[in-house]
C-alpha cells in the first residue's frame, strides 16, 4: 500500500485515509476538544502525507509515522490556540462541556496538585522566577529587576523550569490532564484560570 502511495496512486491514498482517519480523529479530539479543529487538522496531516509520499520509508511503521506527524501538528495548533484568545476560549468551552462539572472540578484539583508538585521540585531561585513569571504574570524584565539578575538568566530559569514540568507532564499521556498542562505551558496561567473555587 505504501509503495503504491509513493508512486502517486490516489486509490491507495484514499484507502489509507479511510483506514486511519477514524482512530486519528478520536486521538486528535482528545487534545483539541473541537470537532471542527480536529477535522481541519487531519486534513492538513493527510495533505502533508500526500505531499511527502515519495519520502516515506515503507520499511518503517507507517502508523507510528502518521501518529508522530499528527502529534506534532496538534502541538503546533495548541500553540496557535494559546495565543489566540477566541480560539482558546472556544477550545476551553469544548473541554468543559466534554466532562461533567464534578469531573471537571476534580480534574482541576488534580491538575493543581501535580503542577505544584512539579514546581516544588525546582531549585529555590528557579522556583521564584517561575512563580513570578507564570503565577504573578510579571515580565522577564520585571523579574530580573526584582531578583537582581539578568534578563537572560530569567529566561534560562524559565526554559529549564518548563523542561522539568514537561517531563512531569509526559507521565500523564494523552488525557484531559495532558491537555490542561499543554495549555498552561503555552500561555499564562491566569489566562484561563488555574483555580476552580
Secondary structure, DSSP 4 states (H G I P E B T S, - for coil): -HHHHHTT-HHHHHHHHHHHHHHHHHHHHHHH--HHHHHHHHHHHHHHHHHTGGG--TTS-HHHHHHHHHHHHHHHHHHHHHH-HHHHHHHHHHHHHTS-HHHHHHHHHHHHHHHHHHHHTS-HHHHHHHIIIIIS---HHHHHHHHT--HHHHHHHHHHHHHHHHHHHGGG-SSHHHHHHHHHHHS-GGGT-S---
